[in-house]
């Protein structure tokens, strides 16, 4: 049996090459948009409870994963959409991650977590590493990567980097996010005449310089919004060895032409995320029983769109 690739960026590139597309499907399950037939079935079993909500979310997610797992290399469940339903929601998140990995998908936990010292280490262990269970080290959520907020500086990111090195995992650090008000802080100009997102980018390129995989990319990635193509071009110049996780395509207004600058000349370097446009594609045609097939068709359409660039 062939040895499994350990380095996260190498595993990511191999998965992208195998599927022939850099698409990441965001699993952001808004309960009100999940088909009624799924919700009614679980309400009938467990009432209008958090447990029923979690069961409905998991069934919906499994349907989406079944529909797209042969088309895409990556899924990205957004932790907040699960956490809001308490421990039942967190269970649905964990089960979603496990199911996706069983289907051969790389899982990026979109949690945007961070702190410093032992607290940052606890976040890193929860999502990527192992936790101490009465003297025994065991994996908990065991995701492949997690999104991280760099606002606290290097000592808030270092614990995640250490787990990445030990466990072959990855992180995606917020650099230039897709929301309209991101410039309030990220575009502020420093004394060195650089914008804050440029400063963060320089740090990321250096932080991951010692952990470059065989394809030339670090396990330390960056979150770069599709809604800022000019900034993305500049950031690609600063970070040639950093993989970009690119939200903002589709529902937020980003188009294929907008994400072109996120890629390197080798055609690699970026994964393009779409969430609502794919998982709730059924709403445009109105057939809720067809939600999984609609998600697949939307994924195929996105794949064709990206192939043009």
MARDRENVO-231041 format. One record per residue (C-alpha): x, y, z; residue in one letter. Coordinates in steps of 0.02 Angstrom, whole numbers, plus 50000, padded with zeros to 5 digits. Example, Ala and Ser with C-alpha at 12.3 -4.5 7.8 and 13.67 -1.06 7.14 Angstrom:
! residues 2
506154977550390a;506844994750357s;
***
This chain:
! residues 309
500005000050000x;500665017249953x;501165028250099x;499945042350131x;500645059650099x;500975068350264x;501255086650220x;499595095950215x;499955106650062x;500535091349966x;498955081850011x;497935096949957x;498815098149788x;498635079449759x;496775080449797x;496545095349680x;497485086549540x;496475070649565x;494795079749554x;495385091849420x;494685107149508x;495115118749653x;493325120049717x;492935119849902x;491115117449953x;490635127150108x;489465117550222x;488535131950306x;486865123950350x;485565137250389x;484145127450467x;482805138350388x;483465134050214x;483585115250239x;482175106350145x;480575104550245x;480445085850215x;482075083250309x;481595094550454x;479845087350472x;480505069650482x;481665073850627x;480385084850716x;479195069950711x;480505059250799x;481205071450927x;480095086750930x;480655104550901x;482285101650991x;484125105450967x;484385086750941x;483135086750798x;483995101950722x;485695093250732x;484995077450653x;484225087450511x;485855096750480x;486845080650475x;485635072150354x;485675087550241x;487575088250245x;487745069850204x;486635072450052x;487725086749991x;489325077050023x;488655061749931x;488225072849783x;489895081849766x;491265071049843x;491825064149675x;491905081749600x;492825092249730x;494355089849841x;493845100149992x;492375104750103x;492335118650232x;491035117450372x;490805134150460x;490845130450645x;489645144450698x;488185136750604x;488375121150713x;488925128750877x;487345139350889x;486375123250923x;487435118951075x;488225102051106x;487015093950982x;487605105750847x;489435102550888x;489055083850873x;488325087150699x;489915096550654x;491035082350710x;489975069250621x;489975079850463x;491865080950466x;492045062150493x;490835058150352x;491715069850231x;493405062150271x;492695044650248x;492185050350073x;493975055450038x;493765074150060x;494955086250146x;494045095550285x;494425113650330x;493585119050491x;493095137250470x;493185142750652x;494295158350641x;494905154050815x;496365160550914x;497075166451079x;498815165651154x;499855152851247x;498975137651317x;497275143551255x;497865144351074x;498655127151101x;496975120651162x;496105127151005x;497445119150896x;497305102550987x;495395102650977x;495295105350789x;496915097850726x;497895088350857x;497635077451008x;496955080851181x;497425073251348x;496085060851398x;496555054851572x;498375052751524x;498095046351348x;498305057351193x;496815055551076x;496195065550925x;494605075550948x;493855084250795x;495365079050691x;495045090950546x;496345092950410x;496485111850429x;495715126450521x;495545145050491x;496495156050614x;496395174450663x;498155182350670x;497655197950767x;498595192450924x;500235190450828x;501495176350812x;501245168850985x;499425166250941x;499835157050779x;501375147250833x;500405133750931x;499415129950773x;500995129150669x;501775116850790x;500275105250779x;500315106650589x;502125100850588x;501805086250706x;500185080250630x;500305085050446x;498895097550462x;498645115050392x;498005132250440x;497285146650340x;497645163550419x;496515178450389x;497415191150280x;496175200350166x;494405194550200x;492935195650080x;491765206650183x;491505224750131x;492135232450294x;493735222150298x;494695237850251x;494265246250416x;495765237350492x;496575227250352x;496855242250237x;497595253750368x;499305260250316x;500785257250431x;502325268050462x;503215257650329x;501915263150199x;501205245650192x;499395241050220x;499035229650365x;498565215150252x;500255216850165x;501155216350332x;500195200550381x;500625192850212x;502485195750237x;502375187250406x;501465172250334x;502705169650194x;504135169550321x;503225159050453x;502985144850330x;504665146150243x;505425131350336x;503965119650303x;503805119350113x;503125103450034x;503675094849874x;502505105449768x;503255121549834x;501885126649956x;501845129050143x;500595121450264x;500275139350322x;498935146150206x;498005162650191x;496185167950177x;496025180050031x;494305186349977x;493755184449796x;492925201449812x;494625210249811x;495525204749651x;496755219349646x;497315215849824x;497405197149784x;498645200549644x;499765210249762x;499635196749895x;500095183149773x;501695192949736x;502105193749922x;501635175649959x;502195164349815x;502305149049929x;500665151450021x;499055142449974x;497545153949965x;495825149350031x;494685160849931x;492925164349996x;491735176549914x;491415167649748x;489585166849700x;488355173549827x;489545187249887x;489845193449711x;491535185949667x;491725179249490x;492965167849402x;493935182649332x;494105189649508x;495005174249574x;496235172449430x;497575182649520x;497515170649669x;498345156849568x;500175154949529x;500845151749354x;500845133149391x;498945133749400x;499015129849585x;499015140249743x;497155143049775x;495565134149824x;493965143349784x;492535141749907x;490685142449869x;489395139350004x;487615145649982x;487645145149792x;487955126449797x;487125119349950x;485515129249929x;485455128649738x;483835118849752x;482895134549803x;483035142149629x;482175127249549x;480975124549694x;481095105649709x;481705102049885x;481795083349858x;483075087149722x;484245097149837x;485735085549819x;485615084349630x;485435103249619x;487025105249722x;487945093649604x;487365103149449x;487895119649526x;489595112249568x;489815106449388x;489345123849327x;490635131749444x;491955119449384x;491615124449203x;491665142849251x;493345141349337x;494075131149194x;493935146749085x;495315155249187x;
***
